[in-house]
């Protein structure tokens, strides 16, 4: 009884010190986050995302626009690599969800619930939801910031847990660090700008407007190389996945030449057979829309792919990759694609 009384006194004194210092408890902060999530109407944010999964860290600039009302939730996520050579967008509007590759004048259109099906590290509301949904989260106050550690809900299941740092005054996101099960840092995001209560124009989430604007900022491959240079023998280094599902093995590599250049087909057989096609990507003279139907965007880290139940398509450094299988799960297809990143070479 005496120990219990002493513990109660210490707890009471600690609470009094926190109150005297003006620091809020975890419960108070969580209530504020829940209210912010419920009242959210829109924001603009900029961040730098760094992938630590390769031989060297690789950084990407990310810009996010978000608006929501009673009708729909609208998004524009603009991702550029550190050399500004790889530019892709994810747009959600009344017509569906789109993945745009402006340098190729190409877009994929989905009927998808993205981003509600998985968390997204660069979306503020995803971070808030991860905090609110994890009953086992940890909380700390550190130099004007609230620090949460939570479980994750990302497509990539190697992303095991995360540290989310919010500004203590505004609750704006500051940094996110994601680790694997062995506490190895895999992804880090640093927000450089974040503004709420933003007014958007009607066309801010229009695909054609954003495709045209992106082409002004990052010219298409055709405008950089010239139309004539796209014809002929366009070559590239063949990329093999470093991850293969157990029981699968490469049995054939078939190389052919098309009017666009080299085309390579990798055939894997076993309990989980699959095929990978790699070919030089041509720039469309006008915006080309590919109807995916019941699919979804998938974040591969280095690119955004178009994922369906039996296929995954993505473009990187001027090469289009197509993975097809009746045996693999979506997670396995994404894992194979992610393992093909770091050996990828530029088109020659």
N, C-alpha and C positions, 0 to 999 in steps of 0.2 A: 504494500500500500504506500509505503514511504517513497519507494522508487517511482511509482506511478505519479505521486504527488509532485516529486521533483521534476519528472519529465513534463508534466502539465505546466509547471511554472516556467521551465525553459522554453517550451513551445509558445506560451503566452508572451514571454519577454521578446522572443524572436519576432513574433507577429507585430509587437509594438514597435520594435526597431524598424521593421520594414515599412510600417505605416508612417513612422516619423520621418523616414527618408523619402517618402513619397513614392515608393516602388509598389507596383501592383502585384497582386498574387496571380498565379497561373490561371485560376478560375476567372478572375476579372478580365485578364487579357483574352482568354478564350471566348468569353461572352462578347467582347468587343469585336473579335475576329468573326464570330458568327453573325453579328449584326452587320458588319461591313460586307460580308459575303451576300447576305440577304438583300441589302440595299444597293449593291453594286449596279451601276449603269454603264460604266465604260472607263477606259484608261488607255494611255499610250506609254510604252516602256521600251527602253533600249538596254541591251546587255551584251556581255562578251561571254561566250560559252567555250570552255576548253576541254577537250577530250584527252584523257591521260592513258588511254588504252593501247597506244602504239609505241613504237620505239622512241618517238619524240612527241611532246604535247602538240596538239593542233587546235587552233583557235578559230572561232566563227563569230561574226557580228550578227546579232539577232534584234529585230525590231518587231514589236507586237502592238497591234491596234485591236481593241475589243470594245464592242458596243452591244448592249442588250436591252430589249424592251419586251412588252407583252407578246409581240409577234414572233420574235426569233432572237437568237444569239449570233452575232456577227464577229468574224475574226479575220485578221490579216497578219500572218507571220512571215516575215521576210528574213531569209537566212543567206548570208554571204560568207565565203571562206576568207581567210586572212589575206589572200592575194586578189580578192574581188573577182576571181575567175569563175567560181561556181555560185550561181545565184538561183535560188528557188523560193517559191512562195506557197503557203497554204492559205486558202481563202474559203471562208464559209459565208454564204449568203442565202437568199431565198431560193436559189436554184440548186443548191446542194453544196458539196465540199469539193474543192478543186486543188490540185497540185500543179503549179505552173513552173515551167522551165523556160524563162524568157530568152535565153541564148539560143534556144532551139525553136522558139515560137510554138511550144507544145504544152498542152495541158491535159490532165486527167480529171474526169468528173465522176464523183461518187454519190451514191445515195447512202449516206453514212451518218452515224450519231456522233462522229468526232467533234470535240475532244472528250465527250462524256464517258467514253468506254475505257480510257486510260488516263493517267496523270501525264502532264506535260511540264517539264522542268522550267520552261520559260513563261508559263501562264500563271499569273498571280492567283486566280481563283482555284487552280489545281493545287497550288501550295497550301492555300488556306484550307481546302478540303482535306488534304493529307493530314494537316495538323488536327482538324476537328474530328476526323474519323478514327484516329489512333488513340485508344483509351490508355495505352501504355507509353505514350509520348513522355519525353523528359523536357524540363523547362529550366532556363537560367536567365539571369539578367547580367549583361556584361557591357560596360562602357556605353550606356545609352542605347543598347540593343536588347531585343528579346531573342533568345536562342532556343530553338526547338530541335529535338531529335525525334524522328518518326520512322515508321515503316514506309514502304513505297508501293506504288501501284503502276509501275511503268511496263511498257511492252517488253522491254529487255529485262528479263528476270535476274540477270547478273547484278542489276542495280538494286542492292539489298536494303539499304537504309540511308537516311539523309539527314544533314544538318541544315536547317532553314533559319536564317538570321533576318529579323525584321527591325525596322527603325522603331524605337520605343515611343516616340512622339506621334508619328504619322501612321505607323504600322505598314509602311511601304517596304517592299522586298529589298534587301541589300545583297545577300549572297546565298547561294545554295551549293552544298557539297554532297555528292553522292558516292557511296562506298559499296564495295562488294561484301560478301559474308565474312571475309578475312580482314576487314577494315582497310582495304587498299582503296585509295582515291581513284575513281574512274572518271567522274565528270564534275566540273566546277563552273558555276555561273555567277558573274558579278554584274549587278544592275548598275548602269551608269546614269540612267534617267528614268523617272517614273512620275506620271502626272495623272490625276483623276479629274472627274467632272469635265471631260473633254467634249466639245461639240464637233460632230462629224457631219460631212456632206453626204448627200444621198448616194453619190457614186464612189465613195471611198472604199467600198467593198465590192465594186464591180470588176469582174475578171478582165474584160477587154481594156478598161482604163488602166488597170494595174499592169497588164502585159505591155501596153504601149509605153507607159511611164518607165518601166524597168528597162525596156530596150533603149531608151534615151540615156539612162544611167550606165547600163552595161550592154554595149552593142552586141548584136547576135554574132555568132561565128561567121555567118555569111558576109556581114558588113566588114568584119575585121580581115578575113582572108580573101574576100572577093569571090564572086559567084563561080568564076572559072576554076578556082583552086579547089572547089569542092568535088569536081569531077576527077576521075582517075583513081589511082591506087592509093587509098588512104589506109595506112597501116597502124598497128598498135600492139603493145605487149599483151599477150594472153595472161589473164589473171585466173589463178586456181584458188579455190577456197582452202583455208587452213583448217577449217572445221568440217568434218564429215560425220554424219550420224553413224552410230555403231552398226556394223554390218554392211555399210555402203562402200563402194570402191569405184574408182575411175577405170573404165574399160575401153574408152575410145575418145580420141580427139580428132575431129574432122574439120579441116580447114578448106574453105572455098573462097573464090573471088567473085564479088558482085560488082555492079556498076558503081556502087558506093565505096568499094574497097573490100577489105578482108572481113570474112565472117567465120566464126569458130563455134563449133558445137561440142560441148563436153557431155559425155554420157556416163552416168553413174548407175550401177546396178546393185542389187542386194535386197534386203528386207524393206529398205526405204529408198527406192530408186528415184532418180530425178535427172533432169536435163538442164544445162545452162547454155544459153546462146549469147554470144558476144559479137557485136558488129558496130562499125562506125556509124554514128548518128548523123543524119543529114538535117540541115536547118530547113524548116518548112518556109516557103515563100509567104504564107499567111498563117495566122494562128490555127493550129490543128488541134481539134478536140478529140480525145479518146474517151469513149463512154465505158466506164468500168462496171457500172451497176452496183451490185451489193458488194462493195469493197471498202477499203479504208486506207488513209495515208499511214505509212509506217516510218518512224524516225530511225534511220540507219546510222545516225551520228554524222557521217560524211555526206549524206544525201537523204532526200525524202523519196520513198518508193511507193508504188501503187500495189497494194496487197489484196488478193482475193483468196478464196478457199483453196485454190489449186495453182496459183501463180504469184510471182512477184516481179515487178518491172521497175528498173531505176536507171538513171543516166548519170555518168560521172566522167569528167574530162573528155567529153566528146564521144564516149562509147556508151551504147545502150546495152543493158544486161537484162536478160529475161530468164527467170528460173521457173520451171514447171514441174509439178509432181502430183500424183494422185495418192501418194503414201505419206507425205510430210505434213506436219501441223504448220499453222501459220508461224508459231514461235520458232520452229526448226528452220523454216525457210528464211526467216529474218536472221537467225543465227548464222546460217551459211553465208548470206549476203554480207553481214557485218564482218565476217572473217576474210572477205575479199578486198577490204579497203586498202591496207597499207602496202600492198605490192603493186597497186594500180599505177601505171605510168601514163604520162600525157601522150596524146596522139602525136605521132611523128610526121 
